[in-house]
């Protein structure tokens, strides 16, 4: 087998790898980047929804968790990774 034969033999694998990257890995990396930016930009007063569906307003921020007010005189601590989205 010559060099041309080896290239044509591996070409389908190379094409599948490129398609796999652009269809699966690239969008996932983009989502992770957007999520990290969202978590890094949290500030006091932001209204959020947790992964568990709890709505609240951020009253305090720490490196690993945030404290959210969910009702009058009711505050809970939530891991930053447990925040699903920011409402405002």
HTML snippet that shows the backbone in 3Dmol.js (N, CA, C, O; Angstrom):
<script src="https://3Dmol.org/build/3Dmol-min.js"></script>
<div id="view" style="width:600px;height:400px;position:relative"></div>
<script>
const pdb = `
ATOM      1  N   UNK A   1       0.831  -1.171   0.000  1.00  0.00           N
ATOM      2  CA  UNK A   1       0.000   0.000   0.000  1.00  0.00           C
ATOM      3  C   UNK A   1       0.879   1.239   0.000  1.00  0.00           C
ATOM      4  O   UNK A   1       1.846   1.328   0.758  1.00  0.00           O
ATOM      5  N   UNK A   2       0.543   2.177  -0.840  1.00  0.00           N
ATOM      6  CA  UNK A   2       1.303   3.412  -0.915  1.00  0.00           C
ATOM      7  C   UNK A   2       0.774   4.437   0.062  1.00  0.00           C
ATOM      8  O   UNK A   2      -0.174   4.181   0.804  1.00  0.00           O
ATOM      9  N   UNK A   3       1.392   5.587   0.053  1.00  0.00           N
ATOM     10  CA  UNK A   3       0.978   6.673   0.944  1.00  0.00           C
ATOM     11  C   UNK A   3      -0.443   7.129   0.616  1.00  0.00           C
ATOM     12  O   UNK A   3      -1.209   7.463   1.520  1.00  0.00           O
ATOM     13  N   UNK A   4      -0.796   7.147  -0.661  1.00  0.00           N
ATOM     14  CA  UNK A   4      -2.148   7.540  -1.063  1.00  0.00           C
ATOM     15  C   UNK A   4      -3.188   6.566  -0.546  1.00  0.00           C
ATOM     16  O   UNK A   4      -4.300   6.973  -0.209  1.00  0.00           O
ATOM     17  N   UNK A   5      -2.846   5.285  -0.477  1.00  0.00           N
ATOM     18  CA  UNK A   5      -3.771   4.273   0.025  1.00  0.00           C
ATOM     19  C   UNK A   5      -4.043   4.434   1.512  1.00  0.00           C
ATOM     20  O   UNK A   5      -5.171   4.250   1.967  1.00  0.00           O
ATOM     21  N   UNK A   6      -3.015   4.776   2.260  1.00  0.00           N
ATOM     22  CA  UNK A   6      -3.193   4.976   3.702  1.00  0.00           C
ATOM     23  C   UNK A   6      -4.058   6.203   3.995  1.00  0.00           C
ATOM     24  O   UNK A   6      -4.900   6.185   4.892  1.00  0.00           O
ATOM     25  N   UNK A   7      -3.836   7.255   3.231  1.00  0.00           N
ATOM     26  CA  UNK A   7      -4.623   8.473   3.437  1.00  0.00           C
ATOM     27  C   UNK A   7      -6.097   8.203   3.147  1.00  0.00           C
ATOM     28  O   UNK A   7      -6.970   8.623   3.906  1.00  0.00           O
ATOM     29  N   UNK A   8      -6.372   7.505   2.055  1.00  0.00           N
ATOM     30  CA  UNK A   8      -7.770   7.222   1.720  1.00  0.00           C
ATOM     31  C   UNK A   8      -8.387   6.238   2.718  1.00  0.00           C
ATOM     32  O   UNK A   8      -9.604   6.234   2.908  1.00  0.00           O
ATOM     33  N   UNK A   9      -7.563   5.411   3.353  1.00  0.00           N
ATOM     34  CA  UNK A   9      -8.057   4.474   4.351  1.00  0.00           C
ATOM     35  C   UNK A   9      -8.483   5.205   5.632  1.00  0.00           C
ATOM     36  O   UNK A   9      -9.498   4.862   6.238  1.00  0.00           O
ATOM     37  N   UNK A  10      -7.716   6.196   6.031  1.00  0.00           N
ATOM     38  CA  UNK A  10      -8.005   6.923   7.269  1.00  0.00           C
ATOM     39  C   UNK A  10      -8.903   8.143   7.076  1.00  0.00           C
ATOM     40  O   UNK A  10      -9.348   8.730   8.062  1.00  0.00           O
ATOM     41  N   UNK A  11      -9.176   8.531   5.859  1.00  0.00           N
ATOM     42  CA  UNK A  11      -9.986   9.718   5.590  1.00  0.00           C
ATOM     43  C   UNK A  11     -11.376   9.652   6.239  1.00  0.00           C
ATOM     44  O   UNK A  11     -11.796  10.650   6.823  1.00  0.00           O
ATOM     45  N   UNK A  12     -12.107   8.541   6.171  1.00  0.00           N
ATOM     46  CA  UNK A  12     -13.423   8.497   6.835  1.00  0.00           C
ATOM     47  C   UNK A  12     -13.330   8.733   8.349  1.00  0.00           C
ATOM     48  O   UNK A  12     -14.199   9.383   8.930  1.00  0.00           O
ATOM     49  N   UNK A  13     -12.281   8.208   8.981  1.00  0.00           N
ATOM     50  CA  UNK A  13     -12.108   8.407  10.424  1.00  0.00           C
ATOM     51  C   UNK A  13     -11.823   9.871  10.748  1.00  0.00           C
ATOM     52  O   UNK A  13     -12.314  10.399  11.747  1.00  0.00           O
ATOM     53  N   UNK A  14     -11.041  10.513   9.913  1.00  0.00           N
ATOM     54  CA  UNK A  14     -10.724  11.927  10.100  1.00  0.00           C
ATOM     55  C   UNK A  14     -11.986  12.770   9.930  1.00  0.00           C
ATOM     56  O   UNK A  14     -12.234  13.689  10.710  1.00  0.00           O
ATOM     57  N   UNK A  15     -12.772  12.459   8.922  1.00  0.00           N
ATOM     58  CA  UNK A  15     -14.020  13.201   8.681  1.00  0.00           C
ATOM     59  C   UNK A  15     -14.981  13.028   9.855  1.00  0.00           C
ATOM     60  O   UNK A  15     -15.594  14.001  10.295  1.00  0.00           O
ATOM     61  N   UNK A  16     -15.120  11.812  10.365  1.00  0.00           N
ATOM     62  CA  UNK A  16     -15.998  11.553  11.509  1.00  0.00           C
ATOM     63  C   UNK A  16     -15.511  12.330  12.737  1.00  0.00           C
ATOM     64  O   UNK A  16     -16.323  12.883  13.479  1.00  0.00           O
ATOM     65  N   UNK A  17     -14.207  12.376  12.953  1.00  0.00           N
ATOM     66  CA  UNK A  17     -13.654  13.106  14.094  1.00  0.00           C
ATOM     67  C   UNK A  17     -13.948  14.599  13.984  1.00  0.00           C
ATOM     68  O   UNK A  17     -14.301  15.231  14.979  1.00  0.00           O
ATOM     69  N   UNK A  18     -13.810  15.165  12.800  1.00  0.00           N
ATOM     70  CA  UNK A  18     -14.081  16.591  12.595  1.00  0.00           C
ATOM     71  C   UNK A  18     -15.569  16.880  12.802  1.00  0.00           C
ATOM     72  O   UNK A  18     -15.925  17.859  13.459  1.00  0.00           O
ATOM     73  N   UNK A  19     -16.427  16.042  12.251  1.00  0.00           N
ATOM     74  CA  UNK A  19     -17.874  16.222  12.426  1.00  0.00           C
ATOM     75  C   UNK A  19     -18.243  16.088  13.906  1.00  0.00           C
ATOM     76  O   UNK A  19     -19.038  16.876  14.418  1.00  0.00           O
ATOM     77  N   UNK A  20     -17.679  15.108  14.586  1.00  0.00           N
ATOM     78  CA  UNK A  20     -17.924  14.905  16.015  1.00  0.00           C
ATOM     79  C   UNK A  20     -17.548  16.158  16.801  1.00  0.00           C
ATOM     80  O   UNK A  20     -18.291  16.575  17.689  1.00  0.00           O
ATOM     81  N   UNK A  21     -16.420  16.752  16.489  1.00  0.00           N
ATOM     82  CA  UNK A  21     -15.966  17.957  17.182  1.00  0.00           C
ATOM     83  C   UNK A  21     -16.959  19.099  16.992  1.00  0.00           C
ATOM     84  O   UNK A  21     -17.369  19.736  17.963  1.00  0.00           O
ATOM     85  N   UNK A  22     -17.346  19.359  15.750  1.00  0.00           N
ATOM     86  CA  UNK A  22     -18.215  20.501  15.476  1.00  0.00           C
ATOM     87  C   UNK A  22     -19.670  20.266  15.877  1.00  0.00           C
ATOM     88  O   UNK A  22     -20.392  21.231  16.128  1.00  0.00           O
ATOM     89  N   UNK A  23     -20.111  19.030  15.944  1.00  0.00           N
ATOM     90  CA  UNK A  23     -21.502  18.747  16.299  1.00  0.00           C
ATOM     91  C   UNK A  23     -21.701  18.571  17.807  1.00  0.00           C
ATOM     92  O   UNK A  23     -22.768  18.897  18.327  1.00  0.00           O
ATOM     93  N   UNK A  24     -20.695  18.063  18.508  1.00  0.00           N
ATOM     94  CA  UNK A  24     -20.879  17.756  19.926  1.00  0.00           C
ATOM     95  C   UNK A  24     -19.978  18.562  20.857  1.00  0.00           C
ATOM     96  O   UNK A  24     -20.471  19.201  21.787  1.00  0.00           O
ATOM     97  N   UNK A  25     -18.705  18.543  20.630  1.00  0.00           N
ATOM     98  CA  UNK A  25     -17.778  19.156  21.571  1.00  0.00           C
ATOM     99  C   UNK A  25     -17.810  20.674  21.540  1.00  0.00           C
ATOM    100  O   UNK A  25     -17.823  21.308  22.596  1.00  0.00           O
ATOM    101  N   UNK A  26     -17.823  21.257  20.383  1.00  0.00           N
ATOM    102  CA  UNK A  26     -17.796  22.718  20.256  1.00  0.00           C
ATOM    103  C   UNK A  26     -19.012  23.382  20.909  1.00  0.00           C
ATOM    104  O   UNK A  26     -18.834  24.332  21.671  1.00  0.00           O
ATOM    105  N   UNK A  27     -20.244  22.921  20.641  1.00  0.00           N
ATOM    106  CA  UNK A  27     -21.401  23.539  21.310  1.00  0.00           C
ATOM    107  C   UNK A  27     -21.358  23.375  22.834  1.00  0.00           C
ATOM    108  O   UNK A  27     -21.760  24.278  23.569  1.00  0.00           O
ATOM    109  N   UNK A  28     -20.876  22.231  23.303  1.00  0.00           N
ATOM    110  CA  UNK A  28     -20.791  22.000  24.743  1.00  0.00           C
ATOM    111  C   UNK A  28     -19.793  22.965  25.383  1.00  0.00           C
ATOM    112  O   UNK A  28     -20.058  23.499  26.460  1.00  0.00           O
ATOM    113  N   UNK A  29     -18.661  23.193  24.741  1.00  0.00           N
ATOM    114  CA  UNK A  29     -17.672  24.138  25.256  1.00  0.00           C
ATOM    115  C   UNK A  29     -18.244  25.550  25.285  1.00  0.00           C
ATOM    116  O   UNK A  29     -17.978  26.312  26.215  1.00  0.00           O
ATOM    117  N   UNK A  30     -19.020  25.897  24.278  1.00  0.00           N
ATOM    118  CA  UNK A  30     -19.638  27.221  24.210  1.00  0.00           C
ATOM    119  C   UNK A  30     -20.637  27.406  25.353  1.00  0.00           C
ATOM    120  O   UNK A  30     -20.675  28.466  25.978  1.00  0.00           O
ATOM    121  N   UNK A  31     -21.446  26.378  25.629  1.00  0.00           N
ATOM    122  CA  UNK A  31     -22.411  26.440  26.727  1.00  0.00           C
ATOM    123  C   UNK A  31     -21.702  26.575  28.071  1.00  0.00           C
ATOM    124  O   UNK A  31     -22.129  27.353  28.924  1.00  0.00           O
ATOM    125  N   UNK A  32     -20.616  25.819  28.262  1.00  0.00           N
ATOM    126  CA  UNK A  32     -19.866  25.896  29.507  1.00  0.00           C
ATOM    127  C   UNK A  32     -19.285  27.292  29.709  1.00  0.00           C
ATOM    128  O   UNK A  32     -19.281  27.806  30.828  1.00  0.00           O
ATOM    129  N   UNK A  33     -18.800  27.897  28.649  1.00  0.00           N
ATOM    130  CA  UNK A  33     -18.243  29.243  28.730  1.00  0.00           C
ATOM    131  C   UNK A  33     -19.328  30.249  29.111  1.00  0.00           C
ATOM    132  O   UNK A  33     -19.099  31.111  29.960  1.00  0.00           O
ATOM    133  N   UNK A  34     -20.512  30.146  28.489  1.00  0.00           N
ATOM    134  CA  UNK A  34     -21.616  31.054  28.803  1.00  0.00           C
ATOM    135  C   UNK A  34     -22.069  30.887  30.252  1.00  0.00           C
ATOM    136  O   UNK A  34     -22.348  31.873  30.933  1.00  0.00           O
ATOM    137  N   UNK A  35     -22.142  29.646  30.724  1.00  0.00           N
ATOM    138  CA  UNK A  35     -22.554  29.385  32.106  1.00  0.00           C
ATOM    139  C   UNK A  35     -21.548  29.964  33.095  1.00  0.00           C
ATOM    140  O   UNK A  35     -21.934  30.563  34.099  1.00  0.00           O
ATOM    141  N   UNK A  36     -20.262  29.786  32.813  1.00  0.00           N
ATOM    142  CA  UNK A  36     -19.220  30.330  33.687  1.00  0.00           C
ATOM    143  C   UNK A  36     -19.309  31.849  33.738  1.00  0.00           C
ATOM    144  O   UNK A  36     -19.181  32.441  34.809  1.00  0.00           O
ATOM    145  N   UNK A  37     -19.527  32.481  32.595  1.00  0.00           N
ATOM    146  CA  UNK A  37     -19.669  33.940  32.557  1.00  0.00           C
ATOM    147  C   UNK A  37     -20.884  34.389  33.364  1.00  0.00           C
ATOM    148  O   UNK A  37     -20.826  35.400  34.064  1.00  0.00           O
ATOM    149  N   UNK A  38     -21.984  33.641  33.268  1.00  0.00           N
ATOM    150  CA  UNK A  38     -23.192  33.980  34.016  1.00  0.00           C
ATOM    151  C   UNK A  38     -22.930  33.873  35.521  1.00  0.00           C
ATOM    152  O   UNK A  38     -23.318  34.762  36.278  1.00  0.00           O
ATOM    153  N   UNK A  39     -22.278  32.796  35.957  1.00  0.00           N
ATOM    154  CA  UNK A  39     -22.002  32.606  37.378  1.00  0.00           C
ATOM    155  C   UNK A  39     -21.005  33.637  37.898  1.00  0.00           C
ATOM    156  O   UNK A  39     -21.117  34.088  39.038  1.00  0.00           O
ATOM    157  N   UNK A  40     -20.038  34.009  37.078  1.00  0.00           N
ATOM    158  CA  UNK A  40     -19.044  35.006  37.491  1.00  0.00           C
ATOM    159  C   UNK A  40     -19.633  36.409  37.576  1.00  0.00           C
ATOM    160  O   UNK A  40     -19.113  37.252  38.307  1.00  0.00           O
ATOM    161  N   UNK A  41     -20.700  36.669  36.845  1.00  0.00           N
ATOM    162  CA  UNK A  41     -21.275  38.015  36.818  1.00  0.00           C
ATOM    163  C   UNK A  41     -22.417  38.205  37.821  1.00  0.00           C
ATOM    164  O   UNK A  41     -23.066  39.250  37.818  1.00  0.00           O
ATOM    165  N   UNK A  42     -22.671  37.211  38.678  1.00  0.00           N
ATOM    166  CA  UNK A  42     -23.732  37.351  39.677  1.00  0.00           C
ATOM    167  C   UNK A  42     -23.411  38.496  40.627  1.00  0.00           C
ATOM    168  O   UNK A  42     -22.255  38.720  40.985  1.00  0.00           O
ATOM    169  N   UNK A  43     -24.457  39.218  41.028  1.00  0.00           N
ATOM    170  CA  UNK A  43     -24.263  40.312  41.977  1.00  0.00           C
ATOM    171  C   UNK A  43     -25.457  40.389  42.918  1.00  0.00           C
ATOM    172  O   UNK A  43     -26.527  39.844  42.643  1.00  0.00           O
ATOM    173  N   UNK A  44     -25.249  41.070  44.020  1.00  0.00           N
ATOM    174  CA  UNK A  44     -26.302  41.248  45.016  1.00  0.00           C
ATOM    175  C   UNK A  44     -27.499  41.944  44.366  1.00  0.00           C
ATOM    176  O   UNK A  44     -27.344  42.929  43.645  1.00  0.00           O
ATOM    177  N   UNK A  45     -28.688  41.417  44.632  1.00  0.00           N
ATOM    178  CA  UNK A  45     -29.909  41.988  44.067  1.00  0.00           C
ATOM    179  C   UNK A  45     -30.412  41.262  42.829  1.00  0.00           C
ATOM    180  O   UNK A  45     -31.551  41.478  42.415  1.00  0.00           O
ATOM    181  N   UNK A  46     -29.586  40.402  42.224  1.00  0.00           N
ATOM    182  CA  UNK A  46     -30.032  39.635  41.053  1.00  0.00           C
ATOM    183  C   UNK A  46     -31.125  38.653  41.454  1.00  0.00           C
ATOM    184  O   UNK A  46     -31.040  38.009  42.500  1.00  0.00           O
ATOM    185  N   UNK A  47     -32.142  38.544  40.623  1.00  0.00           N
ATOM    186  CA  UNK A  47     -33.186  37.542  40.829  1.00  0.00           C
ATOM    187  C   UNK A  47     -32.779  36.304  40.037  1.00  0.00           C
ATOM    188  O   UNK A  47     -32.423  36.397  38.863  1.00  0.00           O
ATOM    189  N   UNK A  48     -32.835  35.143  40.692  1.00  0.00           N
ATOM    190  CA  UNK A  48     -32.349  33.905  40.077  1.00  0.00           C
ATOM    191  C   UNK A  48     -33.369  32.782  40.216  1.00  0.00           C
ATOM    192  O   UNK A  48     -34.336  32.872  40.973  1.00  0.00           O
ATOM    193  N   UNK A  49     -33.116  31.725  39.460  1.00  0.00           N
ATOM    194  CA  UNK A  49     -33.839  30.465  39.600  1.00  0.00           C
ATOM    195  C   UNK A  49     -32.781  29.395  39.828  1.00  0.00           C
ATOM    196  O   UNK A  49     -31.795  29.328  39.094  1.00  0.00           O
ATOM    197  N   UNK A  50     -32.981  28.559  40.842  1.00  0.00           N
ATOM    198  CA  UNK A  50     -32.041  27.470  41.086  1.00  0.00           C
ATOM    199  C   UNK A  50     -32.396  26.278  40.199  1.00  0.00           C
ATOM    200  O   UNK A  50     -33.453  26.251  39.568  1.00  0.00           O
ATOM    201  N   UNK A  51     -31.518  25.319  40.162  1.00  0.00           N
ATOM    202  CA  UNK A  51     -31.773  24.104  39.383  1.00  0.00           C
ATOM    203  C   UNK A  51     -33.012  23.380  39.920  1.00  0.00           C
ATOM    204  O   UNK A  51     -33.724  22.716  39.166  1.00  0.00           O
ATOM    205  N   UNK A  52     -33.261  23.511  41.217  1.00  0.00           N
ATOM    206  CA  UNK A  52     -34.430  22.879  41.832  1.00  0.00           C
ATOM    207  C   UNK A  52     -35.726  23.642  41.626  1.00  0.00           C
ATOM    208  O   UNK A  52     -36.784  23.194  42.069  1.00  0.00           O
ATOM    209  N   UNK A  53     -35.659  24.802  40.952  1.00  0.00           N
ATOM    210  CA  UNK A  53     -36.860  25.560  40.657  1.00  0.00           C
ATOM    211  C   UNK A  53     -37.222  26.602  41.699  1.00  0.00           C
ATOM    212  O   UNK A  53     -38.329  27.140  41.669  1.00  0.00           O
ATOM    213  N   UNK A  54     -36.313  26.898  42.620  1.00  0.00           N
ATOM    214  CA  UNK A  54     -36.578  27.898  43.650  1.00  0.00           C
ATOM    215  C   UNK A  54     -36.216  29.278  43.115  1.00  0.00           C
ATOM    216  O   UNK A  54     -35.114  29.495  42.612  1.00  0.00           O
ATOM    217  N   UNK A  55     -37.164  30.209  43.234  1.00  0.00           N
ATOM    218  CA  UNK A  55     -36.939  31.592  42.826  1.00  0.00           C
ATOM    219  C   UNK A  55     -36.447  32.366  44.036  1.00  0.00           C
ATOM    220  O   UNK A  55     -36.923  32.147  45.149  1.00  0.00           O
ATOM    221  N   UNK A  56     -35.497  33.269  43.828  1.00  0.00           N
ATOM    222  CA  UNK A  56     -35.023  34.081  44.939  1.00  0.00           C
ATOM    223  C   UNK A  56     -34.205  35.260  44.462  1.00  0.00           C
ATOM    224  O   UNK A  56     -33.912  35.408  43.276  1.00  0.00           O
ATOM    225  N   UNK A  57     -33.843  36.097  45.428  1.00  0.00           N
ATOM    226  CA  UNK A  57     -33.023  37.277  45.156  1.00  0.00           C
ATOM    227  C   UNK A  57     -31.728  37.143  45.946  1.00  0.00           C
ATOM    228  O   UNK A  57     -31.757  36.840  47.138  1.00  0.00           O
ATOM    229  N   UNK A  58     -30.608  37.365  45.299  1.00  0.00           N
ATOM    230  CA  UNK A  58     -29.310  37.225  45.950  1.00  0.00           C
ATOM    231  C   UNK A  58     -29.136  38.334  46.983  1.00  0.00           C
ATOM    232  O   UNK A  58     -29.290  39.518  46.683  1.00  0.00           O
ATOM    233  N   UNK A  59     -28.806  37.912  48.222  1.00  0.00           N
ATOM    234  CA  UNK A  59     -28.554  38.887  49.285  1.00  0.00           C
ATOM    235  C   UNK A  59     -27.092  38.916  49.696  1.00  0.00           C
ATOM    236  O   UNK A  59     -26.625  39.913  50.247  1.00  0.00           O
ATOM    237  N   UNK A  60     -26.358  37.832  49.435  1.00  0.00           N
ATOM    238  CA  UNK A  60     -24.934  37.781  49.770  1.00  0.00           C
ATOM    239  C   UNK A  60     -24.244  36.798  48.836  1.00  0.00           C
ATOM    240  O   UNK A  60     -24.832  35.808  48.400  1.00  0.00           O
ATOM    241  N   UNK A  61     -22.987  37.092  48.542  1.00  0.00           N
ATOM    242  CA  UNK A  61     -22.199  36.233  47.653  1.00  0.00           C
ATOM    243  C   UNK A  61     -20.914  35.804  48.343  1.00  0.00           C
ATOM    244  O   UNK A  61     -20.227  36.623  48.953  1.00  0.00           O
ATOM    245  N   UNK A  62     -20.598  34.552  48.248  1.00  0.00           N
ATOM    246  CA  UNK A  62     -19.309  34.012  48.682  1.00  0.00           C
ATOM    247  C   UNK A  62     -18.714  33.301  47.475  1.00  0.00           C
ATOM    248  O   UNK A  62     -19.354  33.203  46.428  1.00  0.00           O
ATOM    249  N   UNK A  63     -17.497  32.810  47.621  1.00  0.00           N
ATOM    250  CA  UNK A  63     -16.846  32.186  46.472  1.00  0.00           C
ATOM    251  C   UNK A  63     -17.560  30.921  46.008  1.00  0.00           C
ATOM    252  O   UNK A  63     -17.719  30.701  44.807  1.00  0.00           O
ATOM    253  N   UNK A  64     -17.993  30.086  46.962  1.00  0.00           N
ATOM    254  CA  UNK A  64     -18.601  28.801  46.605  1.00  0.00           C
ATOM    255  C   UNK A  64     -20.126  28.791  46.638  1.00  0.00           C
ATOM    256  O   UNK A  64     -20.753  27.925  46.028  1.00  0.00           O
ATOM    257  N   UNK A  65     -20.725  29.746  47.345  1.00  0.00           N
ATOM    258  CA  UNK A  65     -22.180  29.732  47.473  1.00  0.00           C
ATOM    259  C   UNK A  65     -22.732  31.151  47.505  1.00  0.00           C
ATOM    260  O   UNK A  65     -21.999  32.126  47.673  1.00  0.00           O
ATOM    261  N   UNK A  66     -24.041  31.232  47.340  1.00  0.00           N
ATOM    262  CA  UNK A  66     -24.745  32.512  47.449  1.00  0.00           C
ATOM    263  C   UNK A  66     -25.888  32.332  48.448  1.00  0.00           C
ATOM    264  O   UNK A  66     -26.401  31.228  48.628  1.00  0.00           O
ATOM    265  N   UNK A  67     -26.272  33.411  49.081  1.00  0.00           N
ATOM    266  CA  UNK A  67     -27.429  33.406  49.968  1.00  0.00           C
ATOM    267  C   UNK A  67     -28.553  34.100  49.220  1.00  0.00           C
ATOM    268  O   UNK A  67     -28.395  35.213  48.719  1.00  0.00           O
ATOM    269  N   UNK A  68     -29.697  33.417  49.153  1.00  0.00           N
ATOM    270  CA  UNK A  68     -30.828  34.010  48.438  1.00  0.00           C
ATOM    271  C   UNK A  68     -32.022  34.162  49.372  1.00  0.00           C
ATOM    272  O   UNK A  68     -32.260  33.330  50.247  1.00  0.00           O
ATOM    273  N   UNK A  69     -32.759  35.232  49.165  1.00  0.00           N
ATOM    274  CA  UNK A  69     -33.985  35.489  49.915  1.00  0.00           C
ATOM    275  C   UNK A  69     -35.132  34.917  49.090  1.00  0.00           C
ATOM    276  O   UNK A  69     -35.348  35.309  47.943  1.00  0.00           O
ATOM    277  N   UNK A  70     -35.870  33.975  49.700  1.00  0.00           N
ATOM    278  CA  UNK A  70     -36.973  33.333  48.983  1.00  0.00           C
ATOM    279  C   UNK A  70     -38.337  33.814  49.469  1.00  0.00           C
ATOM    280  O   UNK A  70     -39.340  33.644  48.775  1.00  0.00           O
ATOM    281  N   UNK A  71     -38.378  34.414  50.658  1.00  0.00           N
ATOM    282  CA  UNK A  71     -39.611  34.980  51.220  1.00  0.00           C
ATOM    283  C   UNK A  71     -39.201  35.945  52.327  1.00  0.00           C
ATOM    284  O   UNK A  71     -38.018  36.055  52.651  1.00  0.00           O
ATOM    285  N   UNK A  72     -40.167  36.637  52.902  1.00  0.00           N
ATOM    286  CA  UNK A  72     -39.851  37.531  54.013  1.00  0.00           C
ATOM    287  C   UNK A  72     -39.212  36.741  55.151  1.00  0.00           C
ATOM    288  O   UNK A  72     -39.767  35.744  55.612  1.00  0.00           O
ATOM    289  N   UNK A  73     -38.063  37.184  55.590  1.00  0.00           N
ATOM    290  CA  UNK A  73     -37.323  36.573  56.703  1.00  0.00           C
ATOM    291  C   UNK A  73     -36.900  35.132  56.423  1.00  0.00           C
ATOM    292  O   UNK A  73     -36.627  34.383  57.361  1.00  0.00           O
ATOM    293  N   UNK A  74     -36.842  34.730  55.160  1.00  0.00           N
ATOM    294  CA  UNK A  74     -36.404  33.377  54.807  1.00  0.00           C
ATOM    295  C   UNK A  74     -35.275  33.476  53.789  1.00  0.00           C
ATOM    296  O   UNK A  74     -35.479  33.888  52.647  1.00  0.00           O
ATOM    297  N   UNK A  75     -34.072  33.088  54.229  1.00  0.00           N
ATOM    298  CA  UNK A  75     -32.912  33.086  53.343  1.00  0.00           C
ATOM    299  C   UNK A  75     -32.299  31.697  53.355  1.00  0.00           C
ATOM    300  O   UNK A  75     -32.264  31.034  54.392  1.00  0.00           O
ATOM    301  N   UNK A  76     -31.818  31.261  52.199  1.00  0.00           N
ATOM    302  CA  UNK A  76     -31.158  29.960  52.109  1.00  0.00           C
ATOM    303  C   UNK A  76     -29.834  30.119  51.380  1.00  0.00           C
ATOM    304  O   UNK A  76     -29.659  31.017  50.556  1.00  0.00           O
ATOM    305  N   UNK A  77     -28.908  29.224  51.704  1.00  0.00           N
ATOM    306  CA  UNK A  77     -27.621  29.198  51.018  1.00  0.00           C
ATOM    307  C   UNK A  77     -27.707  28.169  49.897  1.00  0.00           C
ATOM    308  O   UNK A  77     -28.212  27.062  50.083  1.00  0.00           O
ATOM    309  N   UNK A  78     -27.203  28.559  48.736  1.00  0.00           N
ATOM    310  CA  UNK A  78     -27.235  27.685  47.564  1.00  0.00           C
ATOM    311  C   UNK A  78     -25.850  27.682  46.935  1.00  0.00           C
ATOM    312  O   UNK A  78     -25.212  28.728  46.818  1.00  0.00           O
ATOM    313  N   UNK A  79     -25.394  26.524  46.539  1.00  0.00           N
ATOM    314  CA  UNK A  79     -24.129  26.435  45.821  1.00  0.00           C
ATOM    315  C   UNK A  79     -24.230  27.219  44.517  1.00  0.00           C
ATOM    316  O   UNK A  79     -25.277  27.221  43.869  1.00  0.00           O
ATOM    317  N   UNK A  80     -23.151  27.880  44.137  1.00  0.00           N
ATOM    318  CA  UNK A  80     -23.167  28.631  42.871  1.00  0.00           C
ATOM    319  C   UNK A  80     -23.510  27.713  41.702  1.00  0.00           C
ATOM    320  O   UNK A  80     -24.189  28.127  40.763  1.00  0.00           O
ATOM    321  N   UNK A  81     -23.043  26.475  41.759  1.00  0.00           N
ATOM    322  CA  UNK A  81     -23.326  25.551  40.657  1.00  0.00           C
ATOM    323  C   UNK A  81     -24.798  25.147  40.616  1.00  0.00           C
ATOM    324  O   UNK A  81     -25.253  24.572  39.627  1.00  0.00           O
ATOM    325  N   UNK A  82     -25.547  25.441  41.682  1.00  0.00           N
ATOM    326  CA  UNK A  82     -26.971  25.126  41.724  1.00  0.00           C
ATOM    327  C   UNK A  82     -27.858  26.201  41.124  1.00  0.00           C
ATOM    328  O   UNK A  82     -29.081  26.062  41.110  1.00  0.00           O
ATOM    329  N   UNK A  83     -27.249  27.277  40.626  1.00  0.00           N
ATOM    330  CA  UNK A  83     -28.026  28.353  40.015  1.00  0.00           C
ATOM    331  C   UNK A  83     -28.240  28.031  38.545  1.00  0.00           C
ATOM    332  O   UNK A  83     -27.289  27.757  37.811  1.00  0.00           O
ATOM    333  N   UNK A  84     -29.485  28.066  38.128  1.00  0.00           N
ATOM    334  CA  UNK A  84     -29.824  27.733  36.746  1.00  0.00           C
ATOM    335  C   UNK A  84     -29.783  28.946  35.832  1.00  0.00           C
ATOM    336  O   UNK A  84     -29.193  28.895  34.753  1.00  0.00           O
ATOM    337  N   UNK A  85     -30.412  30.043  36.263  1.00  0.00           N
ATOM    338  CA  UNK A  85     -30.436  31.226  35.401  1.00  0.00           C
ATOM    339  C   UNK A  85     -30.696  32.488  36.208  1.00  0.00           C
ATOM    340  O   UNK A  85     -31.179  32.443  37.339  1.00  0.00           O
ATOM    341  N   UNK A  86     -30.360  33.612  35.592  1.00  0.00           N
ATOM    342  CA  UNK A  86     -30.610  34.931  36.171  1.00  0.00           C
ATOM    343  C   UNK A  86     -31.820  35.517  35.453  1.00  0.00           C
ATOM    344  O   UNK A  86     -31.895  35.472  34.225  1.00  0.00           O
ATOM    345  N   UNK A  87     -32.766  36.065  36.210  1.00  0.00           N
ATOM    346  CA  UNK A  87     -34.006  36.568  35.621  1.00  0.00           C
ATOM    347  C   UNK A  87     -33.902  37.988  35.096  1.00  0.00           C
ATOM    348  O   UNK A  87     -34.600  38.332  34.142  1.00  0.00           O
ATOM    349  N   UNK A  88     -33.056  38.826  35.683  1.00  0.00           N
ATOM    350  CA  UNK A  88     -32.997  40.221  35.228  1.00  0.00           C
ATOM    351  C   UNK A  88     -31.672  40.554  34.605  1.00  0.00           C
ATOM    352  O   UNK A  88     -31.461  41.686  34.172  1.00  0.00           O
TER     353      UNK A  88
END
`;
const viewer = $3Dmol.createViewer("view");
viewer.addModel(pdb, "pdb");
viewer.setStyle({}, {cartoon: {color: "spectrum"}});
viewer.zoomTo();
viewer.render();
</script>
